[in-house]
Amino acid sequence: MVTTADGKPISSVSVSVVGSNIATQTDDAGRFKLTVPAGATLNVSYVGYVSQRVFIGNATTLSIVLKEDAQALDEVLVIGYGSGTAIGTRLGSKTTVTSKDIEGKPTANALEALQGRVPGLSVLTSNGEPSATQSIRLHGSGSLGASSTPLFVVDGIPVDAGSIVSTNPDDWESITVLKDAAATSIYGSRAANGVIYFKSKQGKAGERSNITARIQKGTNDLASRKHIENFMNTQELRAFWLETGFRTQAQIDQISATYGDDTFDWGKYYYRENTSYGEYNLNISGGSPRTTYFISGGFYDQEGIMYRSGFKRATLRSNISSKLNDWARVGLNLSGGQDKRQSNPYNSNNTNGGLSLLALPWYSPFDENGEEYYGVTIPGLGRYSPRYLADMMPTNNVNQQFNPTAFVEIVPIKGLTIKSQAGMDYFNYRITSLRYPSYAGALGNGTVSEEWQQGAQRTMTNTIDYRSRFKEVHDFSILFGQESTKYTYSSFSAGGSGLTDDRLLLLGNTIANSRSAGSSKSEFAYNSYFGRLGYSYSNKYYFDFTLRNDASSRFGKNNRNATFWAVGLMWEAKKENFLKDVDWLDNLSVKASIGTQGNSSIGNYESLATVGSTVYNSAPAWGVSAPGNPSLAWEEQTKTTLGIQGGVGGGIMNFNIEFYKRVTENMLVSVPYPYTSGFSDITSNVGSLQNTGVDVDLVFNVFKSSTYYFTPYINFNYNKQKITELFQGKSYWIVPNTGVSWAVGKPVEFFYPIQKGVNPQTGLMEWYVPGEDITVTRKDDSDVTSTWNSTTLAQSTGLKRHSPFVGGFGFSSGYKGIFFDMSFVFNKDKYMINNDRYFFVNPYNFAGYNQLKDVMDYWKQPGDNARYPKYGTVNQFDSALIEDASFLRMKHLRVGYDIPKKWLGVQNFFRSAKIYYLGRNLWTTTKYSGPDPEVDSNLALGVNPNTKQSVFGIELQF
């Protein structure tokens, strides 16, 4: 059995017999089994730990403890710059998710592996499209105007968040989230919202070739169909119409005679069941004493629940690193792929998408023979089937992604490392949209449009770092570096109409006077200088100082440069004499850091007054299109963190608790501007925002032995947001067209008229009258009105836009080759406007459409305590649409069997084999009545809901 120093089992450890081809890997419980000759020696190795050679002798069982390799861990868990220093990276606050928790998940995006596993990190999948990218925030929303998305770094090179969905999750060795200033300030310019560092897999020096093949097949369905099942059936809706007087008995009888009395399930028609999922991966890794390699290929194919929704991706990766001699090392990582993605276009308020459930239940898209109406409108409904629309108006999006990284590293003298690294994040995206000439809705007038988008972000980094140790107690390191980044984007498009034949679909076949064309171009650049100084004494007291200066093309000429810094301290308390002999305490360390980071996540030309073309008096002309702001400067953040981490009970529990205060100043916000200027707003540096909170991370090893283990975990974050200053001396601001307000001293809150309920005597809806200060929620039962006015009744609802309490829990377990893992995620006090409900519970305003069963609880006579007002009045857009979208969701389930080596016989072909089942989003509990509570938005509008997957897989190692 192979474990860490604190007794935790390590899976996937390479165990080989020195001088032979006999080798294996440990399972999830850290166990392995080998048949070896007498007197053999084992080589035991794993990334991030010191390799060991173990002489077997006559032993039949072994307990091997691997020690952490400080330098190796730095490279795995984040450096980004230089050769890595144990001082700098150990001081920083970070959480790492390893390949075991990333690979095999039935989702196209590796970011979901972070959900519920990293305290303080909110990860929400807001869309059921297979190609969707998650919404991510660390320690709350850090700005009221600029982006709050973390910086993504792949093998030391910054990339766009969208690039992650085009890469293979199976290729990642680890994903590390850097959280505090000590860890992030070295990245300076874009690290205000944290850093997420992806490290790709590498081969291991001296390891025989290892081939791993994984096949997964399964199905997709809606994560929840609760919102569909609550619509009225045929009998209920007809009775409701009759009761309200919307239809007479004679009219109901006529409808029954024409369409019958059956109820058609539109939910299963627009949101299909059991669509296909498949994933296929093959990788080869290994190495000689000087050269390591990792080569992989993968194919991912997921069909969406809605028509015209799907994602297919093919990827290739080749990582090679070679030690040329005792002082030089080179490496080249090549990653590329192509994916085809389709997204259902009928979201928002569209009866072919988010509002499709308004269809009357007695209509059917199938005739009496069971044949689907194809090419003709569905009787009564008056719409074409979604399958026909998908066939006649396809949109094909093809993305080609390329992410090369190369480095040269030399060590001219002991302790001194010079490294140069270059990389690129490149994409080429093509969008082809068609409407076939044979489409019945526009027969003989087909259309075609083509658009190409191309972007490349090139990064070059040069570092010099020196590390030394004096008198066995003084560790010293210093790093100097320079980094430059340049991004270029260009696009062009063309379109036309008048196609007459389904076989002639090129742009050249469109009518000449119907053609249009367009193009665009955008660029930005950064240039940075940075340094880091680290010191530790006796491996007990650590100090780290970081300094970085960034220049960005996005800001005014005199404000392009900004300097960021951080100071970190750590005390290894367990190593003190007064704690050394405390047996129940395995380890204990205290960390503190303070530092600054910058945010530049705005448009590329916000500081410039730009011009654009227009038409004036029927002639081409130009005019000022944006006002610009030459004083525009960096948004700045100061973050203070205090943490304590350790372990107790011989590895029974490991804990990490951190408190933080995050203050953002000079926020990049679109500030309202007098309309007489010709512009409505201008991006400026204004105001300040504060986030304070705590992260808690607990991991338990309840049971552990050579045959079974059970390791539960729980983590959570509580974050308190407060706006401390706005702009132009304002104490509050109602953000137009969002339904949220900014008020000094409060978090971002929903701002709407607050519904009191239905007056039992009149049957009219009543609303609370706001007080003089509309930022203070006022619910005075003696001061209400039945007269609707969306402006005068609006006030702060007291409901927060962002959930303050997020986290996750779960466990890993196993017994004699059987493994069982489960993880849950939760959001508490999360609120969202259910915009769809405005249509689904408004039977008078949207008469003639199906409605939720809830509307049957309406006022009929004096004394009724009803949820909805009397029929004939409109349900208004008010606080009743703001729902509690808190949720608890089983995110992942894995159960399988690691086939014993003895079952594989004496053959030398298979090294190991396992079969397993994977589930995703199998169970959800929430009070939210809409399609999906996980949406990260102030308003859910016709969303394509989240899906669940049931998948079976097999993994073979050769």
N, C-alpha and C positions, 0 to 999 in steps of 0.2 A: 504494500500500500504506500502511496506517495502523498505526503501532506505538506502544508506550509508550517512555519514555525509555531503558529498558534493552533495547529491541529486541523485546519480546513483541508479537505481532500482536493486534489488538483486533477482535473480531467485533461485528456489529450496530451499527457506527458509522453515524450518519445523515450522508449526503453529498448535498447539494442545490445546485442552481445558483441563485445569488442572482437574484431577480427573475423566476423561472419556476417551473413545476410539475415540472421535471425533477429526479428524486431517486432515490436507491438506498441500499442498506446494504452494509457490508462483510461478507464471508463469514468462515468460521472461521480463514482464514489472513490476515485483515485486508485482503483484496483487494477492489477494486470496479472497475466499468467503466461509463463514461457517454459518451454522444455529446452533445457540447456545442458551442455556437457559439464561434467564435474570440474570444479576449479575455474569456471568461467568468470569473467569480469563484465559487469553491466555498465553501459554508459547511459546516464539518466539526464535528460535535458528538457528545458521548457523556457520559452521566451520570458525574460524578466527575472530569471532565477539562475543562480550559479550552478553550472553543470557538475555532476558528480560521477565518479567512477567507483563502483561498488563491487568488491570481491565477494563472490557468493560462498566459496568454500563448500561446506556440507549443509548449508542452510536450505530449508524448504519454504520458509516464509521470510519476508523482509518488510521492515518499516523504514521508509526512506523519507527524510525531512530535507526539503529544498530551502535554501536560504535566498532571500531577495538579493538580486544583483543591482546595486544602487544605480550604476551607470546604465545598465540595460533597461531598468525600469524607467529611467528618465526618457530614454528614446521611445519606449512604448507608450508611456503615459503623458507625453507631451513635451517636447522641448520646443520644436519649431525652429529654434535658432541654435547654432553652434553644435558642439558634440554632446552637449547635455551636462548639467551639473546637479549633483544630488542635492545641493543646498537650495537652489532656486525652485526646483520643481517639487521638492518635498514640503516646502513652506506653503505653497499655494493651495487654495481650496479647490478640489476637483473630485469628480466622480467618474469612474470608468465602467463602461459596459463592454464585456468581452465577447468574442466570437460565438461563444456558446449561447448567448442571449440574443444574438443578431441573426445568425444564419438559420435558414429554414422557416422563418416566420412567413406566413402566407399573405404577404403584402409586398408591393413593388418598392417600397420606400424604407430604407434602413432607419430613418428618423423615428419611426414608430417604436423601435426597440427601446428608445429612451423614455417612453411614456410610462409614468409610474415607477421608474427605476432611479431617477435622479432627483433628490429633494431640491425644491426650489424651481424646478423646470416644468413649465406648463407646455404640454404637447397635445394639441387637439387636431383630430382629423375632421375637417369641416365639410367634406364632400365625399360622396360614395364613388366618384369617378376613380377607376384604378390608377390613373396617372396623377392624382391629386398630390400636392405637397402640403405637409402639415403646417399648422400655425404654431410658432414656438416663441415663448417669452421666458426670460430668466428673472426671477425676483420682481415680478410685476411689469407693468408697462413703463418703460423708462423715459418716455417722451410723450408730449401731447401733439406733436406735429411730425417729427422724424420717425423713421422705422424703429421698431423695438426688436427686430430679428437679430439673433447672434451672428457673429462672424463665423463662417464655415471654412475650415482649413483641411485640405487633403494632402497628406505627406509633406506638410510644410508650405503648401501653396494655397492661397485664398481662392475660393471658388464661390459661384453663385448658388443660392439655395436650390434653384431649379435643376442644377447639375446633379444633385444627389439622386433624384428620381431616375436619372439615365444611367446610373451605375448599379452594379450587382451587389446587393447586401452580403452575399456569400464571400465577397473579396475582402471584407474588413476584419482585421485582427482585433481591433478595439475602436470604440468611440469614447472620447473623453470630453467631459464638459468642464471648462475652467470657469470658476465662479467669482473669486475675489480679486482684488486689485493686485495682489502679489503674483497671481497666476496670469492675469490678462493684460496688465499694463505694458508688458514687453511688446504686445501687438498694437498698442496705442490707438491708431487712427479709427479703427472700426470695432473696438473691443468694449464699448460702453455697455453693450447688451450681452456680454459674455462671449466665449469662444467655444466652438464645438470642433474638436480635432479628430479627424478620421485617419487611422493608420491602417494601411493595407497589409495583407499577409506577406510574409517573407519566408523563404526557405531557411533551414537551419544548417549551419556549417557541420560537415562531417556526417550528415544524416543520409541514409539511403533514400532513394526516390520513393515518395509516398503518393499514391494515386487515390483520389476520393471521388466517387460518383454518387450523386443524389438525384432521385426522381420523386416528384410530388404531384399527385393528381387529386382533384377534388371539385367541389361545387361552391357557388356563391348564392346568397339569398339576402334579403333585407335583414338588418340587425334586429329590427322590430317591426311588426305589422299591426301594432296596437292602434295606431291612428287610423288605419284603414278599416279595421273591424268595427269602429264606432260610428260608421256612416249608416244611415237608414236603409233598410231593405225595401222592396217594392210595396209590401203591405203597410209598413210604417209610414212611408212617405205619402202614399195615397190617402191614408187616414188623416195625416197631418194637413194635407191640402184641403181635404173635405172639412175638417174641423175649423180651419182658419178662414174658410170661404174662398180660398184661392181658386178652387175648382168645384163645380157642382157634381152631384152624383151622376148625372147624365154624361158629363165630360169624363169622369173617372171610368164609367162603363165603356165609353168609346175608346179610351186609352187601353183598357184591358182587352177589348176585342181586337185592337190593332196589334198590340205588342205582347199580349199574354201576361201571365201573372208571375213568371219566374224572375229571380234576381240574378243578374250577372255580376261576377266579381271583377270589377274594373281594376281593383288593386293588383290582382295577379296578372292582369293584361298589360298594364302600363309598367308595373314593377315585376319583372319575370322571376320565376323560381328556378333554382338549380342550374344557373348558367355555369359554364365550364371554367376551371382553373387548372393550370399546369405549369410546372417549373422544373428545369433540367439543368444540372450543374456538374461540371467535371473540372478538377484541378489537379495539378502535379506540382509537388514541391520536394526540395531536397538540397543537397549541396556537398561540395568537396571541402577540404579544410580551408580553402581560400575563397571559393565562389558559392553563392547561394542563389536559388532561383525559385520562383513561384509563377506558374502559368495556369490560367483558368479560362474557361469559356462557359457561358450560360445563356439560356433561353427562357424567357418568361412570357406567359400567355394567359391573360385574364379577360374574360368577357364580362362587361358591366351588366347591371340589373336592368337598366333602361336601354331601349333601342338606341343605336348609334353611340354606344359607349363601350370602350374596350381599350386594351393596352397590350402591345407585343414588343418585346425588347430582346435584342441579341447583343451580348457583350463579350469582349476579349480583354485579357490583361496579361502582361508579362513583366514581372519584377525581377531584376537581376542586380546583384551587388557582388563586387569582387575586390578582394584585398590584393593589390598588385605586388606589393612588397611590404616591408616592415613599416614603411612610412606613408604609403599612399593607398587610398581606397576610392573606388568609383561605383556609381550606381545609376541605373536607368529603369524607370517605371513607365510603362506604356499602357494606357487604358483607353479603350474606345468602344463605341457601340452605335447601334442604330435602333430607334424605337418608332413604332407606329401607334399613334394614339387618336382615339375618337372620343369626343365629349358630347353628350346629348345637349342640343342647343335650346331645348324647350324648358328652360328653367324660368325663374322669375314668375310673373303672373301670366302663365300660359296654360290653356286648357289641354294642350298636348303634353304637358309636363307636370309642374308643381300643382296645378289646379285641375288635373285630369279627373280627380275623384268627384268633381262636381257633376260628372255625367250621370244621367238618370239611370236607376238600377234596372229598369225593364228594357232598355236598349241593349242590343247585342251586336258585336262585330262579326258574328257568324250567322249564316242563313240557316234555313230549316234542315239542310243536308250536312251542316257542320263545316261548310266551306267559309273561309274568311273572306269578307268583302275586301277585294284588292283592286285598286284602280277606280273604285267608285266610293262615294261617301257612305258612311254607315247610316242606315235609315234612322230618322229621328234625330240622331246626333249631329248630322251634317258635317262630319269631319272624316278625313281619310285615316286609315289605320296607321299606327306608328311604324309598322313594318314597311308599309308602302312608302311612307315619307322617308324612311331610312334608305330605302332602295333608290328612290327617285332623286333625293337631294343629299348625296353623301358628301362628307367633308373628311378628307384624309390629311392628317398632320404627321409628317415624318421628321424626326430629329436625329441628327448625326452629332455625336459627342466625342471629343478627343481631349484627353488629359495627360499629356506627357510631363514627366519630371525627371531631371538628371542632376547629379551632383558629383563634385570632385572634392575629396578631403585629403589633406596631407598633414603629417605630424613631423615637422622638421627636427624638433627636439622634444624630449620627454615633457609632457604636460601642455605643449602648445599645439593647438589645432587650427588650421586654416581651411575654411570650407566655402565653396561657391555652389549655389543651387539655382537652377532655372526651371520654370514650369509654365504651363499655359492651361487655361480653361477655355475651351473652344466649342462652339456649337454652330450648326448650320440647320436651320429650321425651315421647312417648306410646308405651306398650307395650300391645298387644292380643294376648291369648293365647286360643286356642280349642281345644276338643275337640268335633268335630262329633258330633251325636247318632247319625249313621249309622256311627260308628267301631265296628268289629266287636268290639273289646276291651271296650267299655262301651256296648253298643247301647241307644239310647233314653235315655241319661243324659249329655247333652252339658254342657260347662262353658264359661264365659267369664269372663275377668278383664280389667279395664282399669286402667291406672295412668298418671297424669300427673305429670311432674317438671318443675319450672320453676326456673331459676336466673338471676340477674343480678348481675354484678359491675360496679359503676360507679366510675370513676376520674376525679378532677379534679386537674389539675396547673397550677400557676401559677409562672412563673419570671421573674426579672429577671437579665440578664447584660450585662456591659460588657466590651468588648475594645478595646485601644488599642495603638499602637506608638509608641515614643519613639526619636528619633535613629537610626532605621532599624535598630537592633540589639536593642532591648528590646521584647518582646511580652508583653503583660499581659492577663489575663482574670480575671473574677470572676463567680460565679454564685450567686444565692440562689433557693431554691425551696420550695414547699409542695405536698404531695400528700395527698389523702385517697382511701381506697378503702373501699367498703361492698359486702358480698356478702349476698344473701338467697336462700334456697332453700326451696321448699315442694313437697310432693307429696301426692297422695291417691290411693287405690285402692279398688276394689270388685270383688267376684267372686261367682259363684253357680253352682249346678249344677241339673240337672233339665231341661235343654233336650231337647225331643223331636222337633224338626223342623229340618232344615238351613236352612230359610228364615227361621226365627225365632231369631236369635242375639243379641239385645240383652239387657242385664242385666234388663230388665223381664220377660223371658220365663222367668227362672229361678224356682225354687221359693222362696217367701218365707222360709221358715225355714232355707234353705241359704246365704243371702246374708251377706257379710261386708264390712266397710269399714275403712279405715285412713287415717291422715294423718301428716305429719311437717313440721317446720319447723326451719331452722337459719340462723344468721347469724354473720358476723364483720366486723370493721372494723379499718382501719389509719389512722393519721394521722402524717404525716412532715414534717420540716423538714430541708433539706439545703443544702449549699454547696460550692463548688469554687473553688479558687484556682490559677491556672496562670501560669507565667512561663517565657520562653525568652530566651536571649541569643545573638544573632547566628545564630539558626537552627541552633545547634550544641549548646547545653546547655539541657535542659528540666527543669522542676520542676512537679509537680502535687500538690495537697493536697485531699482530699475529706473532708467531715464530714457525717454524717447521723444524725438522731435519729428513731427509730420508736416508735410506741405501738401495741400489738396487744391486741385484746379477748380473745385466747386465754389470756392469762396472769393471774396473781394481781394483785389491785388495786395492790399496792405494787411490782410488778415489770413493769408493762406497758411501760415505757419502757426503751430501750437505745440507746446511741450507738455508731456504727461510723465508722471512719476509714480513710484510706489515704494513703500517700505514694509517689509515683513519680518516678523520675529517668531521663533518657535522654541519651546522648552520641552525637552524630553524628560518629563518629571519622573518617569519610572526608573530612570537610570541614577537618580539620586539615592544616596545611602539610606535615607529614611524610608524609601519605598522599595528598595531592592528585594527585601526579604518578605514583602507582603505577597503571600502566595496566591491569594484570590485575584490579585490585580495583575493581568498579563502585561499590559502596557498602558501608558498614559502620556499624552502630549497636549500642550496648550499652544494655540496659534493666535496671532493678532496681525492685522495688516491694515494699511490705509494708503489710498492712492487715487489717481485720477485717470480717466479714460476719455476719449473723444467720440463724437457721433457726427458723421457727415452723410447720413443716409437720406439724401434729398435728391432733387433733380440736378442734372449736370450743369445747368446754366441759370440757376436761380439768382445769381449775383449780377447777371448781365441784363441790360436793356436790349432785348432782341427785336428784330423786325421780321415781318412775314409778308407774303404776297396776298393780294386781294384784287377785287374788281371795282373800279370806280368809273361811273359814267360809261359803262360798257367797255372800258379799256383796262388793260393790266395796270396794276399799281402796287405799291407797298406801303406798309404802315407799321408803327410800333405795336408788337404783339404781346410783349411782357415788359413790365416797368423796371425790373431788376432792382438790386440792392447792393451797391458797392461796399457797404459796411458789413455785409453778411460774414459771419465768422463761425468757428466751431461751437457746437453744443458740447458742454463740458459736464462731466460727472465725477463726483467724489464718493468713494465707497469705503466704508469702515467695516471690518469683520473681526469678530472674536469667536474662536472655536475651541472645543475640547473634544478629543477623541481618544479611544482606548479599547481595551478588551478585558473581560473578567471571566473567572471560572474556568481557566484552562481552555479558552476558545469557545465557551458556552455562549457568550454574547460579545459582539463588537458594536461600539456605538460611536457616533459622530454628531455633535450638536454645534450649530453655528448661529450666531446672532449677527445681523448686518443692518447698516443704515446706508441708504443709497440716495444721494442728493443730486438732482440734475438742474443745472442753471444755464441761462442763455439758450433756452430751448428754441429749436427751429420750428416756428409756427407760422401758418398763414394768417396774418393779422388783417382785420377788416380795414378798408381804405375808402375814402370818399369817392362815390361814383362819379363825381365831377372830373376826376382824374382820368376817367376812361377805364379804370380797373376796379375790381371789387375787393381785392386783397393783395398783400405783398408778403413774401416770406421774410421774417425778421427774427432776431435773437431777443427773446422776451421770456419773462417769468421763470418760475422754478417749481420743481416737483420733488416730493420726498416719498420714498418707499422704505419701510422698516419691517423687519420680520425675523423669523427663526426657521432654520432647517433642522430636521431631526431624522437621523438614519440609524436604524437598529437591525442587526443581522444576528440570528441565533443558530447555534449548532446543537439542537436538542438531543439528537441521537447521532452517533457516528461509530461505525465499526467496520470490519472487513467485509461485512455482508449487507449492512443497511445504513441509511443516513436520512436525516430529516432536518432541513435548514430553512426555517421560515424567516421572513423579513418584513419590515414595515418602514415606510418613510413618509414624511409629510412636510409641507411648508405652510406657514401662516404669514401673509403679507398685508400690511396696512399701508394704503396709499393716501397721500394728502397733497393737494395743490397748495403751495405756499405763496405764490405770486402769479399774477396774470399780466395783462398789458394795458397801456393807456390809463392806468389808475383804476381799472375795473375790478370789482369784487366778485363778479360772475360774468359768464358768457354762455349764451345758449347756442350751441353749435348748429348752424342751419342744416335742416334736412337729415338730422341724425337721431333726434329724440334723446340726446344726452346733453348734460350741462357741465360746465366747469365752474366751480365756486371755491374761492380761497378758504382754506381750512377743511375742505371736504374732498373725498375721492371723486372720480368721474361717476356721475349718477344719471339715471334715467329721468327725463323731464317730460311729463305728460299730465293732462287732467286726471285727477284721481277719482275713480268711480266709487260711490258709496253703495249703490245697489238700487233695486226697484222699490219704489214707494208702494207699500201694500194697499193703499187706498186708491191711488190714481193710476197705478200700473205704468208710470213713467220712470225712466232712469234718472237717478240723481247723482250729482257730482259735488265734491267738497269745494267751497269757495276758498281760494288761496288767501293768505295773509298779506301784509304789506311787503314782507321779505319773501319773495317767491323761491328763494334757495332753501328756506326752512319748510319742511313738510308740515302742513296744517290739515288736520282731520277733526273739524268741529262739527259734531252731529247737529248742532243748532244752527249752523250756517251752511246750508246746501242749496242747490238750485237744480231745476229740471230744464233750464234753458241752456242749450249747448252753444259753446263758443270755444273753439280750439285754442284761441290765443289768450283770452282773459282767464280761462280756467287752468291753464298750464302752470305747474309748479314742480318742484323737486319731489320725486316719489320716495326718496330715501333708499332706493335700491341701487346697489353698486353695479357698474358696467362689467367689472372684472371680478372673477371669483377670488376671494381672499384665501381660500383653503383648498389646497390640491395635494394629491399624493397617491400612494399605491402600496399594495401589500401582496404577499403570496408566499410560495415555498417551492423548494426543490426536494425531491425525495427519491429513494431507490431501495430495492431489495433484490439481491441476487440476480442482477441483470435487468430487472424491471425498473423503469424510471417513470416518474410522474411529477410534472411541474405545472404550476398554476399561478397566474398573476392577475391582479385586479387593479383598476385605476378608479379614482374618484375625484369629483369636483363638488365642493360645498358652497352654498350661497351664490350660485351662478344663476344669473337672470338673463332672459332674452325675450325680445318681442316676437311673438308668433304671428307674423303677418298673414299667413295662410288662414288663420282662424277668422280673420276679418271677413273672408269670403265664405267660410264654412259654417258660421253661426249667424248669418244675416238673411233669414228667410224672406223678409219683405224687400230688402234692397236687392237681393239676387233671387227673386222669385223665378221659379221654373227650373231651378238647379237642385241637385241633391244637397242635403245638409247633414251635419252631425246630429246624433240622437239627442244631444244636450238641448237643442232648441225646443224640444217638446216640453221643457220646463219653463213655460212662459206664463205671464200674468193673464188670468181670465176674468176674475171678478174681485171686488173689494175684499180685502183680508188675505189674499193669496201672498205667500212668501215665496216668490219665484226668482229664478236666476236671471231671466230675460224679461224685458218689458212687454207690454201688450202688443199683439200683432198689429202691424200698420206703422210702427215706429222703427227707425234705423238704429242698429247697434253701432255706436261711434268708435273711432280710433282713439282709445283711451288706455288707462292703466290696466284694464282687465286683460289686455293682450300681452302684458308683461308677465311672463310665467317663470316659475321656479324651474330652471333647467339643471339643477343639481342632479348628479347621477353617480351611480356605482355600476361599473361594467367589468365583466370578466373579459379581460383583454386577450389573454392567451392561455391555452391548455395544451399540454403535451404529455402523451403517455406512449410508452413503447417498450421494446425488449431488445437488449444487447445480446445477440446470439452467442452462447458460450463457445470458446475456441475449440473445445472438444467436439462440438457438433459439426465443425467445419472439417473435421477429419485430419488426415496427414498431408493433405494437399498444401502447396505453398503459394497458391494463386490468391486467395482471399486472406487478408490479414484480420479483418473484422467485418461484421455485418450487423445492422440493426434495422428493425422495422418499427414504425410509429404512426400515431395519429396526432394531427394538429387541429386545433380549433381556435378561431379568432372571433371576438365579439359575440360569443354564444349566448350570453345572458346579460340583460341590462335592467336596472330598476331606476325609475325616475318619475317625478310628478308631471313632467313636461308632456303636453298632449300632442305636440307636433311630431314630425317624422323622425327627428334626431336631436337629442340634447347636446351632442358634442360639438355642434357648430360654434365657431369662435367669431361671433358677430353681435352687434347690438340688435340686429334684426335678421330673422330667418325668412327668406323670401323664395319660395318655390325650390328649395334645396333638393339636390339629388342625395337621398339619405345614405348613411353609412351602411356597410354590408357586413355579413358574417360569412366565414369560410369553414368548411369541414374538409379536411385534407388527409390523405394517407400517403405515407412516404417510405422509401427504402434508401438506406445509405450503405455503400460498400467501399471498403478500403482494400487496395491491392498492394 
